[in-house]
Amino acid sequence: GNSVTQMEGPVTLSEEAFLTINCTYTATGYPSLFWYVQYPGEGLQLLLKATKADDKGSNKGFEATYRKETTSFHLEKGSVQVSDSAVYFCALLNEKLTFGTGTRLTIIP
Amino acid sequence: KAGVTQTPRYLIKTRGQQVTLSCSPISGHRSVSWYQQTPGQGLQFLFEYFSETQRNKGNFPGRFSGRQFSNSRSEMNVSTLELGDSALYLCASSLDLGVSGTDTQYFGPGTRLTVL
């Protein structure tokens, strides 16, 4: 079946630090991969996506590359801001979205 | 273009009651999916509708049901509510979940259901 394993949180970083949130997956076929972000009291917002191997998704300074050989889709950002504090979900799409457990990120000034 | 809207945003019910939640997708989107989010189980898929037909269903009891109307709006119903049904219920829409390139799902703000 499909599954997503995501880096356990919470993660606390100082402003301008480098961010990596690890995500690996198990799936049949070639699913599309997504990162969603959830701010307090809100629904999920699409952050970025990749639909095939070696695709790089990017948005708002965040990047993730679809690595088929390592079945990974790690999220990175070179310099985080306080406004990036949120919960981040890695997900794969194979008829339905299967989510990781979420990683709570807190950025301190 | 307006996003996905869900009503109501908050609901308080008691055990044994039933509840109906509503979702209006982004204009032009024909696929609507529902998810349940709880602290213990995370985000879990409930079901997906396309052109008024349920195409996919998650592992939830029959108390959870849904439907989709000809304008793509969708409702989900939970009967005989239990304490464990307390959750954030999220609706997501896409052009067509079954077709690569049109399958990105956009989420609404959710309905927070509390069962007492």
Chai-1 contact restraints between the chains, C-beta under 6 A:
chainA,res_idxA,chainB,res_idxB,connection_type,confidence,min_distance_angstrom,max_distance_angstrom,comment,restraint_id
A,E42,B,P109,contact,1.0,0.0,6.0,A-B,restraint_1
A,G43,B,L90,contact,1.0,0.0,6.0,A-B,restraint_2
A,G43,B,F107,contact,1.0,0.0,6.0,A-B,restraint_3
A,G43,B,G108,contact,1.0,0.0,6.0,A-B,restraint_4
A,G43,B,P109,contact,1.0,0.0,6.0,A-B,restraint_5
A,G43,B,G110,contact,1.0,0.0,6.0,A-B,restraint_6
A,L44,B,F107,contact,1.0,0.0,6.0,A-B,restraint_7
A,L93,B,D103,contact,1.0,0.0,6.0,A-B,restraint_8
A,E95,B,N56,contact,1.0,0.0,6.0,A-B,restraint_9
A,K96,B,F45,contact,1.0,0.0,6.0,A-B,restraint_10
A,K96,B,N56,contact,1.0,0.0,6.0,A-B,restraint_11
A,F99,B,L43,contact,1.0,0.0,6.0,A-B,restraint_12
A,T101,B,G42,contact,1.0,0.0,6.0,A-B,restraint_13
